[in-house]
Amino acid sequence: MAQAADFQGMSSSPGRRWLRRTGAVLAGAPLLAGFFLLPSAEEAAAAPASAPTTAKAAEAASGPVTVALNKVTPGVLSEGDTLTVSGTVTNTTSKPITEARVDLRLGRALGTRSAIDNVSRLTTFQAGVDGNAVGGKYTAGFERLEPKVSQVFTITVPADELGLGEAGVYQFGASVSGLTAEQPWAEQVLGIRRTVLPWQPDTRTATRTTFLWPLTSEVSMTAETASDDRSPMFLNDSLGKEIAPGGRLDRMVSLGDELDITWVVDPDLLATVDAMADTAYEVKTEDGREVRGAHQKDAARWLSKLIAAVKDEEVVALPYGDPDLASIAHNGRNVSGTLNQLKSATDVAALTVRTVLHVDASTEYAWPVDGALDPAIKNVATSAGADKVITRSDSLKDGLSYTPSAARPIGGGTTAVVADAWLSTAFQGDLSRAENSTLAVQQFLGQSLAITQQTNRERSILVAPQRTPSAAQAQTMAEALTALRDGSWSLPQALSETAGADPDPRASSTVPPRSAYPSALRKKELPREAFEQIARTQDKLDSFKVILSAKGRVVTPFGRAMNRAMSVSWRGHAGAAGDYRADVKAYLDDLADRVWLIDKSETKLSGHSATIPVTVKNDLLQDVEGLVVRLTSTNPTRLEINGKRYDEQAITVAGSRSHSAKFTTSANANGPSTVIAQLYTEDGQAYGRPVTFKVRATEVTATVMLVIGGGVLILVLAGFRMYTQRKRAAARRDAEADAAAEQEDGAGRAPDASEQASDPAPDTSAENADPSATGEKVDR
């Protein structure tokens, strides 16, 4: 890499110098002709820009060599300062460039803010407009610029060598001259990069500047808790990366701690980080698993830093979750319950900030996206209690030749605090590149000084940058504010002081019509369907909470989840927003379904009346109360519930338990009857699905009982008869055995006459007539 050198010391032959001078005159003729035809930078800026220019390096090629201004210090020059400019030059051609030289060029003072804005749009060298080279020893030379190779340069020059005149904002740049292979005899300006240089030699102070420092992020927390230990559940762990050392939000806090700013915070961000720090949180993975989050310690550390940073500082709290006021105004305000959601988000904001940060925060301010305002947005913004709306000068436009103070009344007791559009949009785009960051800082400083020079009156100016600056954008904002503090024309001021300053009577106080609302912003708004879905979820929550013994354990997380569902962070992410709302509703449905009636199979009544149990299962971790079990007969003429068509019982069911309600039923006829069991809340609203089952009655009459009784008696008598028959048969067998024994004993002798006379012959016919030998007759 060639080292910077004094170009004046480079050797060349007299003939070559003559050729170079001649070629330079010929090459410069078209540029001079064009200079007389083109307007000056100020004339080109006479027509106001349609929108402020985002501070970034011009991407269009400025010539064969590109120049990047990576550092300009100090950003604001005062008497006795020494200016240092560092950057790079890159040969974009395929051939080397020789005898190259970097010159600093000081143009004339820029008289308007539009002219300052337009400086970054110019890409080609314009002789006269870009001024003369400072020259002398304040250059950087390169013998050779190789193709596609970048080389660095640094030039230092005392302020009094620049030839600066009165205080103002000057066009300033660095150009590269050299010889190309196509024209080796003619030195040409091959590239230039412009910026602005504020010059303020006196110590006049006429502007007070309020800079908002927003702490917001994308929605991270869900309404769910992990199933094992009830720890909070997160969509992902991206917030953990933002608060980790070096992360975006970590840098925001570290930088803001050193600046004079007004903190603007989303209470949801604070509550989310506090939940991360308080317990081991869970994160959903893409494949549906639940894993431990990795940034619990980072969360605790970040909160400690933030608590220290905001101590004794002004803090403004946005409504919880940073609801999209424009979307609500245009698509949601006519949906039942939407404005109540906004009110609840506002009511909880100050308490959340006080709980987490231990400071009192103002909830007086509403901040619609990009400060874009119309009558509907104004009405919605103030409906929740705010009486000040942060808007922007490209929305509430003035036809004045100067920039008025920020505060102005817009009717109905509402104050519009109008942020300056040029200053507020100075830090957009990719500022991770050093040249873009430098240009943004210089543009911001130039615009700020230009405001001060417009009038001799002291004014209060507001800067409201983008809601979620990147780490690089935050770093650039901090550099700009540090340089502004080193200047002599502006003093920092809190937002409350700016909002309370006397309004300029000439400033516009007319809220633009809805037709003026930017179409690009309208396309990213939440649709009406989103608010209708939120309303349905709220209705389900309202019906669920009445049965809970510990309502806050459900109402609070779901209420905050619905606040997040209306967040500004969903703009441009319609699919993810829809998924979030659907997940909140599905989880609430799941919890509500954990209290239910257990299904019943067919029940049989074997008598005139019976008791039927109906069981309620509570699978929640808390008790449920205020529930009524109602059992209804669809045919009360056949089956009655406690003597009527239906009966009901109030019940309380402990967490993770079951409870049975018992109903007395009576059957008036045999056969099946359909009954319906249904849970109701105490206000008469049906809860959960009904359970339908059949009750079959098999009633027994008196006649049937007589028949059954007679049959039983016959069975008893038959048994008794069988018993007596068996007893008499046994006695007869014994008698016959005795007779046979006597005959055997008398076989050896002849019976005498007396024995024969006393033993008449048996009456066999009588025995045949009564086999039982009892003489009893049984009616069979």
C-alpha positions in Angstrom: 0.0 0.0 0.0 1.4 3.4 -1.0 2.1 5.8 1.9 0.5 9.2 2.0 3.0 11.8 0.6 3.2 15.4 -0.4 2.0 15.5 -4.0 3.8 18.7 -4.6 7.1 16.9 -4.1 6.6 14.4 -6.9 9.1 14.7 -9.7 8.1 15.0 -13.4 9.7 16.4 -16.5 8.9 19.9 -17.8 7.4 18.4 -21.0 5.1 16.1 -19.1 4.0 18.9 -16.8 3.1 21.0 -19.9 1.1 18.1 -21.4 -0.7 17.6 -18.0 -1.6 21.2 -17.8 -2.8 21.4 -21.4 -4.9 18.2 -21.0 -6.4 19.4 -17.7 -7.6 22.6 -19.5 -9.1 20.6 -22.4 -10.7 18.0 -20.0 -12.1 20.7 -17.8 -13.8 22.7 -20.6 -16.9 20.5 -20.6 -17.2 20.7 -16.9 -16.9 24.5 -16.9 -19.5 24.6 -19.6 -21.8 22.4 -17.5 -21.2 24.6 -14.5 -22.7 27.6 -16.3 -25.7 25.5 -17.3 -26.3 23.7 -14.0 -27.8 25.4 -10.9 -25.8 25.9 -7.8 -26.3 23.5 -4.9 -28.5 26.1 -3.2 -30.5 26.7 -6.3 -31.0 23.0 -6.8 -32.3 22.9 -3.2 -34.8 25.6 -3.7 -37.6 23.1 -4.2 -38.3 21.3 -0.9 -37.6 17.6 -0.9 -40.6 15.3 -0.9 -39.1 13.5 2.1 -35.9 13.7 4.1 -32.9 11.9 2.8 -31.8 8.9 4.7 -28.2 9.4 5.7 -26.1 6.9 3.8 -23.3 6.9 1.3 -24.3 7.5 -2.3 -24.1 4.2 -4.0 -23.9 5.6 -7.5 -20.4 5.7 -8.9 -18.7 9.1 -8.6 -16.1 8.3 -11.1 -13.3 5.8 -11.7 -12.2 6.2 -8.1 -14.5 6.0 -5.2 -13.8 8.0 -2.0 -15.1 7.1 1.4 -14.9 9.5 4.3 -14.6 7.2 7.3 -13.9 9.8 10.0 -14.2 13.6 10.3 -13.1 15.0 13.6 -14.1 17.2 15.1 -17.6 17.1 13.6 -18.1 20.7 14.5 -15.2 23.1 13.9 -14.5 26.0 16.2 -11.6 28.5 16.3 -8.3 26.9 17.1 -9.4 23.4 16.1 -7.5 21.1 13.8 -9.6 19.1 11.3 -8.6 15.5 10.7 -10.2 13.6 7.8 -9.6 9.9 7.3 -10.9 7.6 4.6 -10.2 5.2 1.7 -9.8 5.5 -2.1 -10.6 2.6 -4.4 -9.7 2.3 -8.1 -12.8 0.7 -9.6 -11.2 0.3 -13.1 -9.2 -2.5 -14.5 -6.1 -0.5 -15.0 -3.8 1.3 -12.6 -4.0 5.1 -11.9 -0.8 6.9 -11.4 0.2 10.1 -9.6 -3.0 10.1 -7.6 -3.7 12.8 -5.0 -6.5 13.3 -2.4 -7.5 17.0 -1.9 -9.8 18.5 0.6 -12.3 20.9 -1.0 -14.3 23.5 0.9 -17.4 24.8 -0.9 -19.5 27.8 0.0 -21.9 28.0 2.9 -25.2 26.3 2.4 -28.1 28.7 3.2 -31.0 26.3 3.5 -31.7 23.0 5.1 -32.7 21.5 1.7 -29.3 22.4 0.4 -27.7 20.5 3.2 -29.8 17.5 2.5 -29.0 17.6 -1.2 -25.3 17.5 -0.7 -25.3 13.7 -0.3 -27.2 13.3 -3.5 -24.5 14.8 -5.7 -22.2 12.2 -7.1 -20.0 13.9 -9.8 -17.4 16.6 -9.4 -18.7 20.1 -10.3 -15.9 22.7 -10.6 -16.8 25.8 -8.7 -19.6 24.2 -6.7 -17.1 21.9 -5.0 -14.7 24.8 -4.3 -11.0 24.9 -4.6 -8.6 22.4 -3.2 -7.1 23.4 0.1 -3.8 22.4 -1.5 -0.3 23.0 -0.1 0.8 20.3 2.2 -2.7 19.3 3.2 -3.0 16.5 0.7 -2.4 12.8 0.5 -0.6 11.3 -2.5 -0.3 7.8 -4.1 2.2 6.9 -6.8 -0.1 4.2 -8.0 -3.6 3.0 -7.3 -3.9 -0.6 -8.3 -7.2 -1.9 -9.8 -9.8 -3.0 -7.3 -7.6 -2.2 -4.3 -8.5 0.3 -1.5 -5.9 2.5 0.1 -6.3 4.6 3.2 -5.5 8.3 3.7 -5.5 10.8 6.5 -5.2 14.5 6.1 -4.9 17.0 8.9 -5.4 20.7 8.5 -5.8 23.6 11.0 -9.2 25.3 10.8 -7.7 28.7 10.0 -6.1 27.2 6.8 -9.5 26.3 5.4 -10.5 29.8 4.6 -13.8 29.6 6.5 -15.9 32.7 6.7 -18.9 33.4 8.9 -20.5 30.8 11.0 -22.6 28.3 9.0 -22.7 24.9 7.3 -20.2 24.5 4.5 -20.1 21.9 1.7 -17.0 19.9 2.2 -15.5 17.0 0.5 -12.5 15.0 -0.5 -11.6 14.5 -4.2 -9.1 12.2 -6.0 -7.1 13.4 -9.0 -4.7 11.4 -11.1 -3.6 10.1 -14.5 -5.4 7.3 -16.2 -4.1 4.8 -18.8 -6.5 6.4 -21.4 -5.3 10.0 -20.7 -1.8 9.8 -19.2 -1.1 13.4 -20.1 -4.1 15.0 -18.4 -4.7 15.1 -14.7 -8.4 14.6 -13.9 -10.7 14.7 -10.9 -11.5 11.0 -10.8 -13.9 10.8 -7.8 -15.3 12.8 -4.9 -17.2 12.3 -1.7 -19.1 15.2 -0.2 -20.4 16.0 3.3 -21.1 19.1 5.3 -18.9 20.9 7.8 -20.5 22.9 10.6 -18.5 26.0 11.5 -19.5 27.9 14.7 -16.7 30.2 15.9 -18.9 32.1 18.4 -20.7 30.8 21.5 -24.2 31.7 20.7 -26.9 29.3 22.1 -30.4 29.5 20.5 -31.7 25.9 20.3 -32.7 23.4 22.9 -32.8 19.8 21.7 -34.7 16.8 23.0 -33.5 13.4 21.8 -35.7 10.4 22.4 -33.9 7.1 23.2 -36.3 4.3 22.5 -36.0 0.9 24.2 -38.3 -1.4 22.3 -38.0 -4.9 20.8 -40.0 -7.6 19.0 -42.6 -9.6 20.9 -40.8 -12.5 22.7 -43.0 -13.8 25.5 -46.1 -16.0 25.0 -49.1 -16.5 27.2 -47.9 -20.0 28.0 -45.8 -21.5 30.7 -43.7 -24.6 30.6 -45.6 -27.7 31.6 -43.1 -29.0 34.2 -42.4 -26.0 36.4 -44.7 -23.2 35.1 -41.7 -21.1 34.0 -42.4 -18.5 31.3 -42.4 -19.6 27.7 -40.7 -17.6 24.9 -41.1 -17.7 21.1 -37.3 -17.7 20.7 -34.2 -16.5 22.4 -33.5 -13.5 20.2 -34.1 -11.1 23.0 -31.4 -12.8 25.0 -28.9 -12.0 22.3 -30.0 -8.4 22.3 -29.4 -7.9 26.0 -26.2 -10.0 26.1 -22.9 -8.1 26.2 -22.4 -6.3 22.9 -26.0 -6.9 21.8 -28.3 -4.2 20.5 -30.1 -3.4 23.7 -27.0 -3.8 25.7 -25.3 -1.1 23.6 -28.4 1.1 23.8 -28.2 1.1 27.6 -24.5 1.6 27.7 -24.5 4.5 25.2 -27.6 6.1 26.7 -26.1 6.2 30.1 -23.5 8.7 28.9 -25.9 11.0 27.0 -28.5 13.7 27.7 -31.6 12.0 26.5 -35.2 11.1 27.3 -35.7 7.4 27.7 -38.8 6.0 26.0 -39.5 2.4 27.0 -42.0 -0.3 26.2 -43.1 -1.8 29.6 -43.5 -5.2 27.9 -39.7 -5.3 27.2 -39.0 -4.6 30.9 -41.5 -7.2 32.1 -40.1 -9.8 29.7 -36.5 -9.3 30.7 -37.6 -9.3 34.3 -39.2 -12.7 33.8 -36.1 -14.0 32.1 -34.0 -12.8 35.1 -36.4 -14.1 37.8 -36.6 -17.8 36.7 -35.2 -20.3 34.3 -37.3 -19.5 31.3 -38.2 -21.9 28.5 -37.8 -21.3 24.7 -39.7 -23.0 21.9 -37.6 -24.6 19.2 -38.5 -24.8 15.5 -39.3 -28.5 15.9 -41.7 -27.9 18.8 -39.4 -28.8 21.7 -39.1 -26.7 24.9 -35.5 -26.0 26.0 -34.0 -23.8 28.7 -33.1 -20.3 27.7 -29.5 -19.3 27.9 -29.6 -15.7 29.0 -30.9 -15.6 32.6 -27.7 -14.0 33.9 -27.6 -11.6 31.0 -31.1 -10.4 31.8 -30.3 -9.7 35.5 -27.1 -7.8 34.4 -29.0 -5.8 31.8 -31.7 -4.7 34.2 -29.1 -3.6 36.8 -27.4 -1.5 34.1 -30.7 0.0 33.0 -31.8 0.8 36.6 -28.6 2.7 37.2 -28.8 4.5 33.8 -32.4 5.8 34.3 -32.0 6.9 37.9 -32.9 10.6 38.2 -33.6 10.7 34.4 -36.9 11.4 32.6 -38.6 8.2 31.5 -41.6 8.0 29.2 -43.6 4.7 29.2 -45.4 3.7 26.0 -48.6 1.6 26.5 -47.8 -2.0 27.4 -46.6 -3.9 24.3 -46.3 -0.6 22.2 -49.8 -1.0 20.5 -50.0 0.1 16.9 -52.1 3.3 17.2 -52.6 3.7 13.5 -53.8 0.2 13.0 -56.2 0.6 15.9 -57.5 3.9 14.5 -58.0 2.7 11.0 -59.0 -0.9 11.4 -59.7 -1.7 15.1 -61.5 1.0 16.9 -64.9 -0.1 15.7 -64.3 -3.7 16.9 -65.8 -4.2 20.3 -63.2 -4.2 23.1 -60.3 -2.8 21.1 -60.2 0.6 22.8 -60.5 -1.2 26.2 -57.4 -3.2 25.3 -55.5 0.0 24.6 -56.8 1.5 27.9 -55.6 -1.5 29.9 -52.2 -1.3 28.2 -51.9 2.3 29.2 -53.1 1.7 32.8 -50.5 -1.0 33.5 -47.6 0.9 31.9 -46.5 3.1 34.7 -46.9 0.4 37.3 -44.7 -2.0 35.3 -41.9 0.6 34.9 -42.1 1.5 38.6 -41.9 -2.2 39.6 -39.0 -3.1 37.4 -36.9 0.1 37.2 -38.0 1.8 40.5 -38.7 5.1 38.8 -41.9 7.0 37.9 -42.6 7.1 34.2 -44.9 9.5 32.3 -47.8 8.0 30.3 -48.9 11.3 28.9 -47.4 10.6 25.5 -48.7 8.6 22.5 -46.2 7.8 19.7 -47.8 6.6 16.4 -45.5 4.9 13.9 -43.1 7.4 12.2 -45.1 10.2 13.8 -47.7 10.0 11.0 -50.9 11.6 12.2 -54.5 11.9 11.1 -57.8 12.7 13.0 -58.6 9.1 13.7 -55.1 8.4 15.1 -55.3 11.5 17.3 -58.6 10.4 18.7 -57.4 6.9 19.4 -54.1 8.1 20.9 -55.9 10.3 23.4 -58.7 7.9 24.2 -56.5 6.0 26.7 -55.5 9.0 28.7 -52.6 10.5 26.8 -52.8 14.3 26.1 -49.7 14.7 24.0 -48.9 13.1 20.6 -45.4 12.7 19.3 -45.7 13.4 15.6 -43.2 14.5 12.9 -42.8 17.6 10.7 -43.4 15.6 7.5 -46.9 14.8 8.8 -47.8 18.1 10.5 -46.3 20.3 7.9 -45.5 24.0 8.2 -45.2 26.5 5.4 -42.7 28.6 7.3 -39.2 29.6 6.3 -37.8 28.4 9.6 -38.3 25.5 11.9 -40.7 26.3 14.8 -40.7 24.9 18.3 -42.0 21.4 18.6 -45.0 21.9 20.8 -48.3 23.2 19.4 -52.0 22.7 20.3 -54.1 20.7 17.9 -57.5 20.9 19.6 -59.4 19.1 22.4 -56.7 19.9 24.9 -54.2 17.8 23.0 -50.6 19.0 22.3 -48.7 17.8 19.3 -45.0 17.5 20.0 -43.6 17.7 16.5 -40.2 16.0 15.9 -38.0 17.4 13.1 -38.1 15.0 10.2 -34.6 15.7 8.9 -33.0 15.2 12.3 -35.2 12.2 13.1 -34.4 10.3 9.9 -30.7 11.0 9.9 -29.8 7.6 11.4 -31.6 5.2 9.1 -30.0 2.7 6.7 -26.9 0.6 7.1 -24.6 2.6 9.4 -22.3 -0.3 10.1 -20.1 1.1 7.4 -17.9 3.9 8.7 -18.5 6.2 5.8 -22.2 6.0 6.1 -22.0 6.6 9.8 -19.8 9.7 9.3 -22.1 11.2 6.7 -25.1 10.7 9.1 -23.3 12.4 11.9 -22.3 15.4 9.7 -25.8 15.7 8.2 -27.3 15.7 11.7 -24.9 18.4 12.9 -25.3 20.5 9.8 -29.1 20.4 10.1 -29.0 21.3 13.7 -26.8 24.3 13.2 -28.9 25.4 10.3 -32.0 25.5 12.5 -30.2 27.7 15.0 -29.1 30.1 12.3 -32.6 30.6 10.9 -33.7 33.0 13.5 -32.5 34.8 16.6 -35.2 33.2 18.8 -34.6 30.3 21.1 -36.6 27.2 20.1 -37.2 23.7 21.5 -36.6 21.0 18.9 -37.5 17.3 19.2 -35.6 14.4 17.6 -37.6 11.1 17.5 -35.5 8.4 15.7 -36.7 5.0 14.6 -38.2 2.8 17.2 -35.7 0.0 17.1 -32.3 1.3 16.2 -29.6 -1.2 15.3 -26.4 -1.3 17.4 -24.6 0.6 14.6 -27.4 3.2 14.4 -27.3 3.6 18.1 -23.5 4.1 18.1 -23.9 6.7 15.3 -26.6 8.5 17.3 -24.4 8.6 20.3 -21.5 10.1 18.3 -23.8 12.7 16.9 -25.1 13.7 20.3 -21.6 13.8 21.7 -20.5 16.1 18.9 -23.6 18.3 19.3 -22.8 18.6 23.0 -19.3 19.8 22.1 -20.9 22.5 19.8 -22.0 25.9 21.0 -25.4 26.3 19.5 -27.6 23.6 21.3 -28.4 22.6 24.8 -30.1 19.3 25.8 -33.6 19.4 27.2 -36.0 16.9 28.6 -39.2 16.0 26.7 -41.5 17.4 29.3 -39.8 20.8 28.9 -40.1 20.7 25.1 -43.7 19.7 25.3 -44.4 22.5 27.8 -42.6 25.3 25.8 -44.6 28.1 24.4 -46.0 27.2 21.0 -45.2 29.3 17.9 -48.5 31.0 16.9 -47.4 30.8 13.3 -46.9 27.1 13.3 -49.5 24.8 11.8 -51.9 23.2 14.3 -54.1 21.5 11.7 -54.1 17.7 11.8 -53.7 16.3 8.2 -56.7 14.4 6.7 -56.8 10.7 6.6 -56.1 10.8 2.8 -52.6 12.3 3.7 -51.6 9.2 5.7 -48.7 7.5 3.8 -49.8 4.5 1.8 -46.6 2.7 2.5 -47.4 2.8 6.2 -51.0 1.8 5.6 -50.1 -1.4 3.8 -48.3 -2.7 6.9 -51.1 -2.1 9.3 -52.8 -4.9 11.3 -56.1 -5.8 9.5 -59.6 -5.7 11.0 -59.5 -9.5 11.2 -56.7 -9.3 13.7 -58.7 -7.1 16.1 -61.8 -9.4 15.7 -59.7 -12.4 16.6 -58.4 -10.6 19.7 -62.0 -9.7 20.7 -63.0 -13.4 20.5 -60.1 -14.3 22.7 -61.1 -11.7 25.2 -64.7 -13.0 25.2 -63.3 -16.5 25.9 -61.1 -15.1 28.7 -64.1 -13.3 30.3 -66.2 -16.5 30.4 -63.2 -18.5 31.7 -62.0 -16.2 34.5 -65.4 -16.3 36.4 -64.8 -19.8 37.6 -61.2 -19.4 38.7 -60.3 -19.0 42.4 -56.9 -17.3 41.5 -58.0 -15.2 38.5 -54.8 -13.2 38.2 -52.8 -16.2 37.3 -54.7 -16.4 34.0 -56.1 -12.9 33.4 -52.8 -11.1 33.7 -50.7 -13.2 31.3 -53.5 -13.4 28.7 -54.3 -9.8 29.0 -50.7 -8.8 28.4 -50.5 -11.3 25.5 -53.4 -9.6 23.8 -51.6 -6.2 24.3 -48.6 -7.7 22.5 -50.8 -9.0 19.7 -51.5 -5.3 18.8 -47.8 -4.3 18.9 -46.1 -2.1 16.4 -43.4 -4.8 16.0 -45.8 -6.9 13.9 -45.7 -4.4 11.0 -44.3 -6.2 8.0 -44.7 -9.6 9.7 -48.4 -10.4 9.1 -47.9 -14.2 9.0 -46.0 -14.3 12.3 -48.6 -11.9 13.9 -51.4 -14.2 12.9 -49.6 -17.2 14.3 -49.1 -15.4 17.6 -52.8 -14.6 17.9 -53.8 -18.1 17.0 -51.4 -19.6 19.6 -52.8 -17.4 22.3 -56.4 -18.4 21.5 -55.4 -22.1 21.3 -53.7 -22.1 24.6 -56.6 -20.4 26.3 -59.0 -22.9 24.8 -56.8 -25.7 26.1 -56.9 -24.3 29.7 -60.7 -23.8 29.6 -61.1 -27.3 28.3 -59.3 -28.7 31.4 -62.5 -28.2 33.4 -65.1 -30.6 31.9 -67.9 -33.1 32.5 -66.8 -36.7 32.3 -68.8 -38.6 29.7 -71.4 -41.1 30.9 -72.7 -44.4 29.5 -76.3 -45.5 29.7 -77.7 -45.6 33.2 -80.3 -48.1 34.4 -83.0 -47.5 37.0 -84.1 -50.8 38.6 -86.7 -49.1 40.8 -89.1 -46.2 40.9 -86.3 -43.7 41.8 -82.5 -43.6 41.9 -79.6 -41.3 42.4 -77.5 -40.4 39.3 -73.9 -38.9 39.8 -72.5 -36.4 37.3 -68.7 -35.9 37.7 -66.8 -32.7 36.9 -63.0 -33.0 36.3 -60.7 -30.1 37.1 -57.3 -30.5 35.5 -56.1 -27.0 36.4 -53.6 -26.3 39.2 -56.0 -24.0 40.9 -59.5 -24.5 42.4 -62.5 -23.7 40.3 -65.7 -22.2 41.8 -68.9 -20.6 40.8 -69.8 -23.5 38.6 -73.3 -25.0 38.4 -74.0 -28.5 37.2 -77.5 -28.8 35.6 -79.1 -32.1 34.7 -82.1 -31.8 32.3 -84.6 -34.5 31.3 -85.7 -34.2 27.7 -88.9 -36.0 28.5 -90.0 -35.1 32.0 -93.3 -37.1 31.6 -91.2 -40.2 31.5 -88.3 -39.2 33.8 -88.1 -36.4 36.3 -85.1 -34.8 38.0 -86.0 -34.2 41.6 -89.6 -34.0 40.6 -89.2 -31.5 37.7 -87.7 -31.1 34.3 -84.2 -30.2 35.5 -82.3 -29.6 38.6 -78.9 -28.0 39.3 -76.2 -27.9 42.0 -73.4 -25.4 42.6 -70.0 -27.0 43.0 -66.4 -26.2 43.8 -63.6 -28.5 42.5 -60.1 -28.5 43.9 -57.2 -28.3 41.5 -56.3 -31.6 39.9 -59.4 -33.2 41.4 -62.8 -34.5 40.5 -66.2 -33.8 42.1 -69.5 -35.6 41.6 -72.9 -33.9 41.9 -75.7 -36.4 42.7 -79.2 -35.9 41.3 -82.4 -37.8 42.5 -84.4 -39.1 39.5 -87.8 -40.8 39.4 -89.3 -42.9 36.5 -92.9 -42.6 35.6 -92.7 -45.3 32.9 -90.4 -48.0 31.8 -88.0 -47.5 28.9 -85.2 -45.2 27.9 -85.1 -41.4 28.5 -82.5 -38.9 27.3 -80.9 -36.5 29.9 -78.4 -33.7 29.3 -75.7 -32.6 31.8 -74.3 -29.1 31.3 -72.0 -26.8 33.2 -73.0 -23.2 33.7 -71.4 -20.2 35.3 -73.2 -18.4 38.0 -74.4 -15.8 35.6 -76.2 -18.5 33.5 -73.7 -18.8 30.7 -73.1 -22.3 29.4 -69.5 -23.6 30.0 -67.9 -26.3 28.0 -69.7 -28.9 26.0 -72.8 -30.8 27.3 -72.8 -34.5 28.1 -75.9 -36.5 26.8 -76.7 -40.0 28.0 -79.7 -42.3 28.4 -81.4 -43.5 31.5 -83.4 -46.8 31.1 -86.1 -47.4 33.7 -87.2 -51.0 34.6 -89.9 -50.4 37.2 -91.6 -53.4 39.1 -95.5 -53.4 39.8 -97.5 -54.8 42.8 -99.1 -57.6 40.7 -95.7 -58.7 39.5 -94.5 -58.7 43.1 -97.5 -61.0 44.1 -96.7 -63.4 41.3 -93.1 -63.5 42.3 -94.1 -64.0 45.9 -96.4 -66.9 45.0 -93.7 -68.6 43.0 -91.4 -68.3 46.0 -94.0 -69.9 48.3 -94.5 -72.9 45.9 -90.8 -73.4 45.8 -90.7 -73.5 49.6 -93.6 -75.9 49.9 -92.1 -78.2 47.3 -88.9 -78.3 49.2 -90.7 -79.1 52.4 -92.6 -82.0 50.8 -89.4 -83.4 49.4 -87.8 -83.3 52.8 -90.8 -85.2 54.5 -90.9 -87.8 51.7 -87.2 -88.6 52.2 -87.7 -88.9 55.9 -90.6 -91.4 55.7 -88.8 -93.5 53.1 -85.9 -93.8 55.4 -88.2 -94.9 58.2 -89.9 -97.6 56.1 -86.5 -99.0 54.9 -85.6 -99.4 58.6 -88.8 -101.3 59.4 -88.3 -103.6 56.4 -84.8 -104.3 57.5 -86.0 -105.2 61.0 -88.7 -107.6 59.7 -86.2 -109.4 57.4 -83.9 -110.0 60.4 -86.7 -111.6 62.4 -87.6 -113.9 59.6 -83.9 -115.1 59.5 -84.0 -115.8 63.2 -87.2 -117.9 62.9 -86.2 -120.1 60.0 -85.1 -123.0 62.3 -88.4 -123.2 64.2 -92.1 -123.2 63.3 -94.1 -120.3 64.6 -96.6 -121.1 67.3 -100.3 -120.4 67.0 -100.3 -117.3 69.1 -97.5 -115.6 66.9 -99.4 -116.3 63.7 -102.6 -114.8 65.1 -101.0 -111.6 66.2 -99.2 -110.9 62.8 -101.8 -110.5 60.1 -100.8 -110.3 56.5 -99.9 -106.8 55.3 -102.3 -104.8 53.2 -100.3 -104.4 50.0 -103.0 -102.6 48.2 -102.9 -99.7 50.7 -99.1 -99.5 50.4 -99.4 -99.2 46.6 -101.9 -96.5 46.9 -99.6 -94.4 49.1 -96.0 -95.0 48.3 -94.8 -92.6 50.9 -96.8 -94.4 53.6 -97.8 -91.1 55.0 -101.4 -90.9 53.9 -100.9 -87.1 53.0 -102.1 -85.7 49.7 -100.1 -82.9 48.1 -101.7 -80.7 45.5 -99.1 -80.6 42.8 
